[in-house]
Amino acid sequence: MEIGIDSFAMLATDPKTGQPQSAADRMESVLAEVELADAVGLDVFGMGEHHRENALDSAPAVILAAAAARTRRIRLTSAVAVISAADPVRVFQEFATLDLISRGRAELVVGRGSFIDAYPLFGYDLRDYDALFVEKLDLLLKLNEAPHIEWQGRFRPPLNGEGVYPRPHQDRLPVWLGVGGTPESFARAGTLGLPLMVAIIGGHFERFRPLVDLYRHAWAAAGHPPAEEKIGVHAMGFVGDTDDAARDAFFPGWQQMMSQAGRERGWLPPSRAQFEAMCGPRGAFLIGSPETVIAKTREASAALGGVSRVTFQMSTAALETEAMRRSIELLGIEVAPSVRRASV
């Protein structure tokens, strides 16, 4: 099993001063996090894509390219690239360039995103939500196969064999499909033969087992080789020397983020009790001591019938710089080796 980190390069507000972090300082800390993740042996670092005031990840390929220059081994991926609101030609070119800079360490996780900000920003109608994704994913996958293609769709001018360059260092860019809870998305990934990345940020892991099984059935029905199937999980996660240390470092930023999302979507502010329940044995947060996180990660994999990759979303702890560094160290030095041994 591969273990990694996903970041949204979030800007937190200092509860003591009411002031947000310096954007330049936060960006430097994000790059330091990738560098440390590489040094302690983590497998992958993912950068999200948001177009919001409290996030710095609107151009993930640029951040990942800067990270590529500071790392040597860790794989670098989007998490997710909002392909529906982007030009697949440019997305392919950006990540192919990243792949050259990193000498073959680039990947793409593509999806529709958890916020809708990108759609009006780039002039797209939300009524075309699904059609945009289907068409643009199709174009991206075709570009990944060959530089000269004939293609026509609704939302972009046609391609008539023009060359799309540069080509990546790898034969093809690995493209994962990022999904939430929509059955059609799971089935689509299986039919297309794409690795699956499941965002599980609440509830229980076993609740997603029927959807993961749907992916597996679609994969088999399409005739894809069973050995090539890959399932990943993106979850809220953080490691501390003790359960309490991990939870205390993670909770303030998580509460801040969820309260802001709640104001936009009509949710009640989250409570500490709700957070503790999500950190407990039945919750989907991988937060606690190394021993706790190792056990819950293994349980999550078992609940889903085995997974290939788990990525920890820990950027809500952005203000806790020392705790963040300690979490990455513990994840790489204690959690990842133990989990890998158990999955062999």
Short mmCIF file of the C-alpha atoms (twelve columns), coordinates in Angstrom:
data_MODEL
# 
_entry.id   MODEL 
# 
loop_
_atom_site.group_PDB 
_atom_site.id 
_atom_site.type_symbol 
_atom_site.label_atom_id 
_atom_site.label_alt_id 
_atom_site.label_comp_id 
_atom_site.label_asym_id 
_atom_site.label_seq_id 
_atom_site.Cartn_x 
_atom_site.Cartn_y 
_atom_site.Cartn_z 
_atom_site.pdbx_PDB_model_num 
ATOM 1   C CA . MET A 1   0.000   0.000  0.000   1 
ATOM 2   C CA . GLU A 2   1.201   3.501  -0.863  1 
ATOM 3   C CA . ILE A 3   0.894   6.228  1.774   1 
ATOM 4   C CA . GLY A 4   0.843   9.923  0.985   1 
ATOM 5   C CA . ILE A 5   -0.418  13.400 1.779   1 
ATOM 6   C CA . ASP A 6   -2.925  15.631 0.001   1 
ATOM 7   C CA . SER A 7   -2.868  19.394 0.509   1 
ATOM 8   C CA . PHE A 8   -5.216  22.239 -0.372  1 
ATOM 9   C CA . ALA A 9   -2.583  24.843 0.576   1 
ATOM 10  C CA . MET A 10  -5.181  26.332 2.889   1 
ATOM 11  C CA . LEU A 11  -4.834  29.729 4.529   1 
ATOM 12  C CA . ALA A 12  -5.962  29.572 8.145   1 
ATOM 13  C CA . THR A 13  -6.937  32.535 10.315  1 
ATOM 14  C CA . ASP A 14  -5.019  32.932 13.563  1 
ATOM 15  C CA . PRO A 15  -7.679  32.686 16.318  1 
ATOM 16  C CA . LYS A 16  -5.636  35.010 18.567  1 
ATOM 17  C CA . THR A 17  -5.253  37.875 16.086  1 
ATOM 18  C CA . GLY A 18  -8.063  37.230 13.636  1 
ATOM 19  C CA . GLN A 19  -5.531  37.641 10.815  1 
ATOM 20  C CA . PRO A 20  -4.997  35.139 7.996   1 
ATOM 21  C CA . GLN A 21  -1.615  33.629 7.367   1 
ATOM 22  C CA . SER A 22  0.771   35.321 4.977   1 
ATOM 23  C CA . ALA A 23  0.186   33.720 1.573   1 
ATOM 24  C CA . ALA A 24  3.892   33.698 0.734   1 
ATOM 25  C CA . ASP A 25  4.785   32.154 4.101   1 
ATOM 26  C CA . ARG A 26  2.080   29.524 3.704   1 
ATOM 27  C CA . MET A 27  3.308   28.609 0.227   1 
ATOM 28  C CA . GLU A 28  6.824   28.182 1.569   1 
ATOM 29  C CA . SER A 29  5.531   25.910 4.324   1 
ATOM 30  C CA . VAL A 30  3.633   23.795 1.769   1 
ATOM 31  C CA . LEU A 31  6.823   23.262 -0.238  1 
ATOM 32  C CA . ALA A 32  8.688   22.411 2.969   1 
ATOM 33  C CA . GLU A 33  5.992   19.819 3.729   1 
ATOM 34  C CA . VAL A 34  6.532   18.154 0.341   1 
ATOM 35  C CA . GLU A 35  10.285  18.190 0.865   1 
ATOM 36  C CA . LEU A 36  9.927   16.557 4.268   1 
ATOM 37  C CA . ALA A 37  7.441   13.998 2.932   1 
ATOM 38  C CA . ASP A 38  10.021  13.005 0.330   1 
ATOM 39  C CA . ALA A 39  12.804  12.812 2.918   1 
ATOM 40  C CA . VAL A 40  10.851  10.479 5.245   1 
ATOM 41  C CA . GLY A 41  9.907   8.105  2.450   1 
ATOM 42  C CA . LEU A 42  6.248   8.853  1.728   1 
ATOM 43  C CA . ASP A 43  5.044   7.677  -1.672  1 
ATOM 44  C CA . VAL A 44  2.931   10.513 -3.031  1 
ATOM 45  C CA . PHE A 45  2.022   14.167 -2.484  1 
ATOM 46  C CA . GLY A 46  -1.194  15.543 -3.967  1 
ATOM 47  C CA . MET A 47  -2.197  19.175 -4.510  1 
ATOM 48  C CA . GLY A 48  -5.871  20.086 -4.756  1 
ATOM 49  C CA . GLU A 49  -7.509  22.723 -6.923  1 
ATOM 50  C CA . HIS A 50  -9.737  25.398 -5.456  1 
ATOM 51  C CA . HIS A 51  -10.630 28.910 -6.557  1 
ATOM 52  C CA . ARG A 52  -11.375 30.412 -3.173  1 
ATOM 53  C CA . GLU A 53  -9.980  33.123 -0.907  1 
ATOM 54  C CA . ASN A 54  -8.760  30.692 1.756   1 
ATOM 55  C CA . ALA A 55  -6.792  28.378 -0.579  1 
ATOM 56  C CA . LEU A 56  -3.639  28.870 -2.632  1 
ATOM 57  C CA . ASP A 57  -3.998  25.867 -4.937  1 
ATOM 58  C CA . SER A 58  -5.733  27.357 -7.981  1 
ATOM 59  C CA . ALA A 59  -2.687  26.403 -10.105 1 
ATOM 60  C CA . PRO A 60  -1.661  22.980 -8.734  1 
ATOM 61  C CA . ALA A 61  0.780   22.145 -11.543 1 
ATOM 62  C CA . VAL A 62  2.827   25.248 -10.715 1 
ATOM 63  C CA . ILE A 63  3.090   24.297 -7.037  1 
ATOM 64  C CA . LEU A 64  3.950   20.703 -7.901  1 
ATOM 65  C CA . ALA A 65  6.633   21.849 -10.345 1 
ATOM 66  C CA . ALA A 66  8.252   23.876 -7.565  1 
ATOM 67  C CA . ALA A 67  8.009   20.779 -5.361  1 
ATOM 68  C CA . ALA A 68  9.603   18.637 -8.087  1 
ATOM 69  C CA . ALA A 69  12.722  20.793 -7.985  1 
ATOM 70  C CA . ARG A 70  13.042  20.194 -4.221  1 
ATOM 71  C CA . THR A 71  12.376  16.433 -4.170  1 
ATOM 72  C CA . ARG A 72  13.850  13.293 -5.688  1 
ATOM 73  C CA . ARG A 73  11.533  10.311 -5.214  1 
ATOM 74  C CA . ILE A 74  8.007   11.175 -4.149  1 
ATOM 75  C CA . ARG A 75  5.267   11.054 -6.791  1 
ATOM 76  C CA . LEU A 76  3.444   14.342 -7.437  1 
ATOM 77  C CA . THR A 77  -0.232  14.438 -8.321  1 
ATOM 78  C CA . SER A 78  -3.298  16.627 -8.567  1 
ATOM 79  C CA . ALA A 79  -5.944  15.998 -5.898  1 
ATOM 80  C CA . VAL A 80  -8.166  16.655 -7.825  1 
ATOM 81  C CA . ALA A 81  -7.745  18.595 -11.064 1 
ATOM 82  C CA . VAL A 82  -11.185 20.047 -11.869 1 
ATOM 83  C CA . ILE A 83  -11.115 18.846 -15.453 1 
ATOM 84  C CA . SER A 84  -14.737 19.881 -16.109 1 
ATOM 85  C CA . ALA A 85  -13.852 23.575 -15.930 1 
ATOM 86  C CA . ALA A 86  -10.437 23.342 -17.605 1 
ATOM 87  C CA . ASP A 87  -9.065  22.868 -21.097 1 
ATOM 88  C CA . PRO A 88  -7.809  19.262 -21.241 1 
ATOM 89  C CA . VAL A 89  -5.117  20.271 -23.727 1 
ATOM 90  C CA . ARG A 90  -3.609  22.708 -21.229 1 
ATOM 91  C CA . VAL A 91  -4.009  20.302 -18.309 1 
ATOM 92  C CA . PHE A 92  -2.187  17.619 -20.260 1 
ATOM 93  C CA . GLN A 93  0.593   20.026 -21.280 1 
ATOM 94  C CA . GLU A 94  1.053   21.270 -17.704 1 
ATOM 95  C CA . PHE A 95  1.310   17.796 -16.202 1 
ATOM 96  C CA . ALA A 96  3.452   16.478 -19.042 1 
ATOM 97  C CA . THR A 97  5.818   19.372 -18.301 1 
ATOM 98  C CA . LEU A 98  5.706   18.477 -14.598 1 
ATOM 99  C CA . ASP A 99  6.540   14.907 -15.566 1 
ATOM 100 C CA . LEU A 100 9.640   16.085 -17.442 1 
ATOM 101 C CA . ILE A 101 10.769  18.290 -14.556 1 
ATOM 102 C CA . SER A 102 10.292  15.444 -12.075 1 
ATOM 103 C CA . ARG A 103 11.671  12.757 -14.439 1 
ATOM 104 C CA . GLY A 104 8.554   10.645 -14.449 1 
ATOM 105 C CA . ARG A 105 6.913   11.319 -11.077 1 
ATOM 106 C CA . ALA A 106 3.751   13.137 -12.216 1 
ATOM 107 C CA . GLU A 107 0.214   11.794 -11.953 1 
ATOM 108 C CA . LEU A 108 -3.291  13.189 -12.376 1 
ATOM 109 C CA . VAL A 109 -6.341  12.635 -10.220 1 
ATOM 110 C CA . VAL A 110 -9.215  14.236 -12.112 1 
ATOM 111 C CA . GLY A 111 -12.716 14.973 -10.918 1 
ATOM 112 C CA . ARG A 112 -15.465 17.568 -10.706 1 
ATOM 113 C CA . GLY A 113 -14.335 19.063 -7.398  1 
ATOM 114 C CA . SER A 114 -16.190 19.520 -4.126  1 
ATOM 115 C CA . PHE A 115 -16.990 23.209 -4.810  1 
ATOM 116 C CA . ILE A 116 -18.585 24.818 -7.853  1 
ATOM 117 C CA . ASP A 117 -16.484 28.017 -7.906  1 
ATOM 118 C CA . ALA A 118 -14.539 27.043 -11.036 1 
ATOM 119 C CA . TYR A 119 -17.610 26.727 -13.243 1 
ATOM 120 C CA . PRO A 120 -18.849 30.349 -13.307 1 
ATOM 121 C CA . LEU A 121 -15.245 31.586 -13.068 1 
ATOM 122 C CA . PHE A 122 -14.397 29.965 -16.396 1 
ATOM 123 C CA . GLY A 123 -17.770 30.551 -18.026 1 
ATOM 124 C CA . TYR A 124 -19.421 27.140 -17.736 1 
ATOM 125 C CA . ASP A 125 -23.069 26.392 -17.034 1 
ATOM 126 C CA . LEU A 126 -23.709 24.108 -14.063 1 
ATOM 127 C CA . ARG A 127 -26.555 22.519 -16.021 1 
ATOM 128 C CA . ASP A 128 -23.795 20.916 -18.097 1 
ATOM 129 C CA . TYR A 129 -22.085 19.536 -14.986 1 
ATOM 130 C CA . ASP A 130 -21.979 15.889 -16.046 1 
ATOM 131 C CA . ALA A 131 -21.664 16.450 -19.806 1 
ATOM 132 C CA . LEU A 132 -18.631 18.693 -19.287 1 
ATOM 133 C CA . PHE A 133 -16.853 16.052 -17.251 1 
ATOM 134 C CA . VAL A 134 -17.581 13.169 -19.610 1 
ATOM 135 C CA . GLU A 135 -16.429 15.075 -22.681 1 
ATOM 136 C CA . LYS A 136 -13.305 16.570 -21.164 1 
ATOM 137 C CA . LEU A 137 -12.216 13.332 -19.552 1 
ATOM 138 C CA . ASP A 138 -12.577 11.639 -22.934 1 
ATOM 139 C CA . LEU A 139 -10.334 14.253 -24.562 1 
ATOM 140 C CA . LEU A 140 -7.712  14.066 -21.813 1 
ATOM 141 C CA . LEU A 141 -7.483  10.277 -22.095 1 
ATOM 142 C CA . LYS A 142 -7.140  10.448 -25.885 1 
ATOM 143 C CA . LEU A 143 -4.381  13.078 -25.599 1 
ATOM 144 C CA . ASN A 144 -2.586  10.796 -23.177 1 
ATOM 145 C CA . GLU A 145 -2.462  8.096  -25.854 1 
ATOM 146 C CA . ALA A 146 -1.137  10.097 -28.814 1 
ATOM 147 C CA . PRO A 147 -0.013  13.640 -29.726 1 
ATOM 148 C CA . HIS A 148 -2.072  13.864 -32.949 1 
ATOM 149 C CA . ILE A 149 -5.782  13.131 -32.642 1 
ATOM 150 C CA . GLU A 150 -9.007  13.899 -34.479 1 
ATOM 151 C CA . TRP A 151 -11.606 14.977 -31.938 1 
ATOM 152 C CA . GLN A 152 -14.818 17.018 -31.757 1 
ATOM 153 C CA . GLY A 153 -17.070 17.920 -28.831 1 
ATOM 154 C CA . ARG A 154 -19.599 20.466 -27.573 1 
ATOM 155 C CA . PHE A 155 -17.487 22.560 -25.229 1 
ATOM 156 C CA . ARG A 156 -14.176 23.039 -27.010 1 
ATOM 157 C CA . PRO A 157 -13.068 23.702 -30.593 1 
ATOM 158 C CA . PRO A 158 -12.218 20.480 -32.458 1 
ATOM 159 C CA . LEU A 159 -8.752  19.029 -32.823 1 
ATOM 160 C CA . ASN A 160 -7.749  18.137 -36.370 1 
ATOM 161 C CA . GLY A 161 -4.446  16.404 -35.833 1 
ATOM 162 C CA . GLU A 162 -2.528  19.328 -34.367 1 
ATOM 163 C CA . GLY A 163 0.329   18.121 -32.214 1 
ATOM 164 C CA . VAL A 164 -0.095  18.409 -28.449 1 
ATOM 165 C CA . TYR A 165 3.316   18.742 -26.802 1 
ATOM 166 C CA . PRO A 166 5.400   18.189 -24.762 1 
ATOM 167 C CA . ARG A 167 4.934   14.492 -24.225 1 
ATOM 168 C CA . PRO A 168 5.574   13.173 -20.688 1 
ATOM 169 C CA . HIS A 169 8.711   11.404 -19.523 1 
ATOM 170 C CA . GLN A 170 6.579   8.332  -18.762 1 
ATOM 171 C CA . ASP A 171 4.951   6.499  -21.658 1 
ATOM 172 C CA . ARG A 172 1.634   7.852  -20.381 1 
ATOM 173 C CA . LEU A 173 0.591   9.967  -17.434 1 
ATOM 174 C CA . PRO A 174 -1.156  7.871  -14.771 1 
ATOM 175 C CA . VAL A 175 -4.727  9.221  -14.609 1 
ATOM 176 C CA . TRP A 176 -6.898  8.378  -11.605 1 
ATOM 177 C CA . LEU A 177 -10.604 9.194  -11.366 1 
ATOM 178 C CA . GLY A 178 -11.508 11.040 -8.164  1 
ATOM 179 C CA . VAL A 179 -15.010 10.244 -6.897  1 
ATOM 180 C CA . GLY A 180 -17.299 11.089 -4.008  1 
ATOM 181 C CA . GLY A 181 -20.503 9.115  -3.537  1 
ATOM 182 C CA . THR A 182 -22.091 8.946  -6.997  1 
ATOM 183 C CA . PRO A 183 -22.579 5.364  -8.235  1 
ATOM 184 C CA . GLU A 184 -22.244 6.416  -11.877 1 
ATOM 185 C CA . SER A 185 -18.755 7.784  -11.182 1 
ATOM 186 C CA . PHE A 186 -17.574 4.515  -9.647  1 
ATOM 187 C CA . ALA A 187 -18.958 2.525  -12.579 1 
ATOM 188 C CA . ARG A 188 -17.426 4.961  -15.079 1 
ATOM 189 C CA . ALA A 189 -13.956 4.517  -13.580 1 
ATOM 190 C CA . GLY A 190 -14.247 0.743  -13.757 1 
ATOM 191 C CA . THR A 191 -15.526 0.727  -17.326 1 
ATOM 192 C CA . LEU A 192 -12.730 3.032  -18.462 1 
ATOM 193 C CA . GLY A 193 -10.096 0.994  -16.620 1 
ATOM 194 C CA . LEU A 194 -8.919  3.940  -14.535 1 
ATOM 195 C CA . PRO A 195 -7.505  3.796  -11.005 1 
ATOM 196 C CA . LEU A 196 -10.113 4.966  -8.483  1 
ATOM 197 C CA . MET A 197 -9.520  7.581  -5.760  1 
ATOM 198 C CA . VAL A 198 -12.390 7.723  -3.263  1 
ATOM 199 C CA . ALA A 199 -12.793 10.840 -1.101  1 
ATOM 200 C CA . ILE A 200 -14.105 9.687  2.290   1 
ATOM 201 C CA . ILE A 201 -14.345 12.694 4.581   1 
ATOM 202 C CA . GLY A 202 -17.218 11.573 6.779   1 
ATOM 203 C CA . GLY A 203 -19.368 8.629  7.766   1 
ATOM 204 C CA . HIS A 204 -17.883 5.137  7.882   1 
ATOM 205 C CA . PHE A 205 -15.514 3.411  5.484   1 
ATOM 206 C CA . GLU A 206 -17.717 0.352  5.102   1 
ATOM 207 C CA . ARG A 207 -20.537 2.565  3.771   1 
ATOM 208 C CA . PHE A 208 -18.497 2.897  0.577   1 
ATOM 209 C CA . ARG A 209 -17.984 -0.842 0.068   1 
ATOM 210 C CA . PRO A 210 -21.029 -1.289 -2.256  1 
ATOM 211 C CA . LEU A 211 -19.746 1.554  -4.433  1 
ATOM 212 C CA . VAL A 212 -16.230 0.121  -4.548  1 
ATOM 213 C CA . ASP A 213 -17.711 -3.250 -5.450  1 
ATOM 214 C CA . LEU A 214 -19.625 -1.529 -8.257  1 
ATOM 215 C CA . TYR A 215 -16.281 -0.267 -9.567  1 
ATOM 216 C CA . ARG A 216 -14.814 -3.768 -9.385  1 
ATOM 217 C CA . HIS A 217 -17.785 -5.272 -11.221 1 
ATOM 218 C CA . ALA A 218 -17.589 -2.631 -13.974 1 
ATOM 219 C CA . TRP A 219 -13.832 -3.219 -14.253 1 
ATOM 220 C CA . ALA A 220 -14.310 -6.967 -14.693 1 
ATOM 221 C CA . ALA A 221 -17.237 -6.567 -17.099 1 
ATOM 222 C CA . ALA A 222 -15.103 -4.336 -19.320 1 
ATOM 223 C CA . GLY A 223 -12.420 -7.019 -19.473 1 
ATOM 224 C CA . HIS A 224 -9.602  -5.087 -17.810 1 
ATOM 225 C CA . PRO A 225 -6.765  -7.137 -16.257 1 
ATOM 226 C CA . PRO A 226 -7.553  -7.788 -12.569 1 
ATOM 227 C CA . ALA A 227 -3.939  -7.188 -11.539 1 
ATOM 228 C CA . GLU A 228 -4.064  -3.604 -12.846 1 
ATOM 229 C CA . GLU A 229 -7.007  -2.516 -10.673 1 
ATOM 230 C CA . LYS A 230 -6.116  0.262  -8.208  1 
ATOM 231 C CA . ILE A 231 -8.263  1.752  -5.452  1 
ATOM 232 C CA . GLY A 232 -7.164  4.679  -3.336  1 
ATOM 233 C CA . VAL A 233 -8.696  6.500  -0.378  1 
ATOM 234 C CA . HIS A 234 -8.408  10.200 0.445   1 
ATOM 235 C CA . ALA A 235 -9.295  10.826 4.109   1 
ATOM 236 C CA . MET A 236 -8.843  13.381 6.841   1 
ATOM 237 C CA . GLY A 237 -5.712  12.289 8.685   1 
ATOM 238 C CA . PHE A 238 -3.087  13.463 11.128  1 
ATOM 239 C CA . VAL A 239 -0.527  11.720 13.331  1 
ATOM 240 C CA . GLY A 240 0.709   12.859 16.733  1 
ATOM 241 C CA . ASP A 241 2.769   11.306 19.500  1 
ATOM 242 C CA . THR A 242 -0.518  10.607 21.271  1 
ATOM 243 C CA . ASP A 243 -4.174  10.531 20.268  1 
ATOM 244 C CA . ASP A 244 -4.842  13.731 22.204  1 
ATOM 245 C CA . ALA A 245 -1.885  15.563 20.660  1 
ATOM 246 C CA . ALA A 246 -3.045  14.699 17.141  1 
ATOM 247 C CA . ARG A 247 -6.651  15.656 17.779  1 
ATOM 248 C CA . ASP A 248 -5.799  18.912 19.541  1 
ATOM 249 C CA . ALA A 249 -3.544  20.000 16.676  1 
ATOM 250 C CA . PHE A 250 -6.047  19.115 13.950  1 
ATOM 251 C CA . PHE A 251 -9.373  20.201 15.437  1 
ATOM 252 C CA . PRO A 252 -9.116  24.042 15.379  1 
ATOM 253 C CA . GLY A 253 -8.327  24.258 11.676  1 
ATOM 254 C CA . TRP A 254 -10.863 21.582 10.797  1 
ATOM 255 C CA . GLN A 255 -13.556 23.411 12.757  1 
ATOM 256 C CA . GLN A 256 -12.641 26.665 11.024  1 
ATOM 257 C CA . MET A 257 -12.833 25.080 7.571   1 
ATOM 258 C CA . MET A 258 -16.086 23.228 8.218   1 
ATOM 259 C CA . SER A 259 -17.715 26.273 9.814   1 
ATOM 260 C CA . GLN A 260 -16.962 28.335 6.722   1 
ATOM 261 C CA . ALA A 261 -18.319 25.599 4.442   1 
ATOM 262 C CA . GLY A 262 -21.347 25.326 6.718   1 
ATOM 263 C CA . ARG A 263 -22.158 29.014 6.377   1 
ATOM 264 C CA . GLU A 264 -22.191 28.617 2.609   1 
ATOM 265 C CA . ARG A 265 -24.241 25.418 2.567   1 
ATOM 266 C CA . GLY A 266 -26.594 25.910 5.507   1 
ATOM 267 C CA . TRP A 267 -24.963 23.451 7.881   1 
ATOM 268 C CA . LEU A 268 -24.717 23.905 11.629  1 
ATOM 269 C CA . PRO A 269 -21.210 24.623 12.979  1 
ATOM 270 C CA . PRO A 270 -19.386 21.371 13.840  1 
ATOM 271 C CA . SER A 271 -18.824 20.483 17.470  1 
ATOM 272 C CA . ARG A 272 -15.870 18.912 19.247  1 
ATOM 273 C CA . ALA A 273 -18.099 15.935 20.058  1 
ATOM 274 C CA . GLN A 274 -18.775 15.347 16.363  1 
ATOM 275 C CA . PHE A 275 -15.066 15.561 15.660  1 
ATOM 276 C CA . GLU A 276 -14.223 13.080 18.419  1 
ATOM 277 C CA . ALA A 277 -16.776 10.647 17.033  1 
ATOM 278 C CA . MET A 278 -15.153 10.846 13.596  1 
ATOM 279 C CA . CYS A 279 -11.776 10.118 15.208  1 
ATOM 280 C CA . GLY A 280 -13.210 7.143  17.099  1 
ATOM 281 C CA . PRO A 281 -13.196 3.481  16.067  1 
ATOM 282 C CA . ARG A 282 -16.223 3.859  13.764  1 
ATOM 283 C CA . GLY A 283 -15.316 7.224  12.286  1 
ATOM 284 C CA . ALA A 284 -13.550 7.929  8.975   1 
ATOM 285 C CA . PHE A 285 -10.824 10.233 10.341  1 
ATOM 286 C CA . LEU A 286 -7.337  8.697  10.457  1 
ATOM 287 C CA . ILE A 287 -6.256  10.890 13.355  1 
ATOM 288 C CA . GLY A 288 -4.283  9.822  16.409  1 
ATOM 289 C CA . SER A 289 -1.070  8.221  17.576  1 
ATOM 290 C CA . PRO A 290 0.924   6.066  15.136  1 
ATOM 291 C CA . GLU A 291 -0.623  2.941  16.653  1 
ATOM 292 C CA . THR A 292 -4.155  4.315  16.268  1 
ATOM 293 C CA . VAL A 293 -3.597  5.461  12.690  1 
ATOM 294 C CA . ILE A 294 -1.937  2.191  11.662  1 
ATOM 295 C CA . ALA A 295 -4.869  0.193  13.017  1 
ATOM 296 C CA . LYS A 296 -7.519  2.423  11.430  1 
ATOM 297 C CA . THR A 297 -5.741  2.478  8.069   1 
ATOM 298 C CA . ARG A 298 -5.623  -1.306 8.018   1 
ATOM 299 C CA . GLU A 299 -9.293  -1.458 9.017   1 
ATOM 300 C CA . ALA A 300 -10.222 1.025  6.267   1 
ATOM 301 C CA . SER A 301 -8.471  -1.127 3.677   1 
ATOM 302 C CA . ALA A 302 -10.170 -4.266 4.942   1 
ATOM 303 C CA . ALA A 303 -13.583 -2.583 4.940   1 
ATOM 304 C CA . LEU A 304 -13.176 -1.751 1.242   1 
ATOM 305 C CA . GLY A 305 -11.785 -5.126 0.241   1 
ATOM 306 C CA . GLY A 306 -8.196  -3.903 -0.049  1 
ATOM 307 C CA . VAL A 307 -6.804  -0.605 -1.283  1 
ATOM 308 C CA . SER A 308 -3.619  0.387  -3.106  1 
ATOM 309 C CA . ARG A 309 -3.138  3.911  -1.731  1 
ATOM 310 C CA . VAL A 310 -4.225  6.056  1.218   1 
ATOM 311 C CA . THR A 311 -3.629  9.811  1.210   1 
ATOM 312 C CA . PHE A 312 -3.989  11.947 4.328   1 
ATOM 313 C CA . GLN A 313 -5.653  15.363 4.058   1 
ATOM 314 C CA . MET A 314 -3.966  17.309 6.852   1 
ATOM 315 C CA . SER A 315 -3.787  20.897 5.588   1 
ATOM 316 C CA . THR A 316 -6.411  22.095 8.084   1 
ATOM 317 C CA . ALA A 317 -3.573  21.984 10.662  1 
ATOM 318 C CA . ALA A 318 -1.706  24.691 8.711   1 
ATOM 319 C CA . LEU A 319 -1.209  26.952 11.747  1 
ATOM 320 C CA . GLU A 320 0.372   24.137 13.771  1 
ATOM 321 C CA . THR A 321 3.714   24.201 11.954  1 
ATOM 322 C CA . GLU A 322 5.693   22.042 14.374  1 
ATOM 323 C CA . ALA A 323 2.824   19.589 14.816  1 
ATOM 324 C CA . MET A 324 2.523   19.361 11.027  1 
ATOM 325 C CA . ARG A 325 6.203   18.512 10.654  1 
ATOM 326 C CA . ARG A 326 5.950   15.943 13.423  1 
ATOM 327 C CA . SER A 327 2.882   14.411 11.778  1 
ATOM 328 C CA . ILE A 328 4.680   14.005 8.449   1 
ATOM 329 C CA . GLU A 329 7.689   12.463 10.188  1 
ATOM 330 C CA . LEU A 330 5.558   9.971  12.099  1 
ATOM 331 C CA . LEU A 331 3.542   9.138  8.990   1 
ATOM 332 C CA . GLY A 332 6.680   8.390  6.989   1 
ATOM 333 C CA . ILE A 333 8.841   6.750  9.652   1 
ATOM 334 C CA . GLU A 334 6.306   4.773  11.714  1 
ATOM 335 C CA . VAL A 335 2.918   4.518  9.988   1 
ATOM 336 C CA . ALA A 336 3.851   3.903  6.347   1 
ATOM 337 C CA . PRO A 337 6.375   1.063  6.938   1 
ATOM 338 C CA . SER A 338 3.956   -0.780 9.227   1 
ATOM 339 C CA . VAL A 339 1.031   -0.443 6.846   1 
ATOM 340 C CA . ARG A 340 3.126   -1.519 3.861   1 
ATOM 341 C CA . ARG A 341 4.309   -4.641 5.679   1 
ATOM 342 C CA . ALA A 342 0.728   -5.596 6.533   1 
ATOM 343 C CA . SER A 343 -0.435  -5.183 2.923   1 
ATOM 344 C CA . VAL A 344 2.247   -7.400 1.345   1 
# 
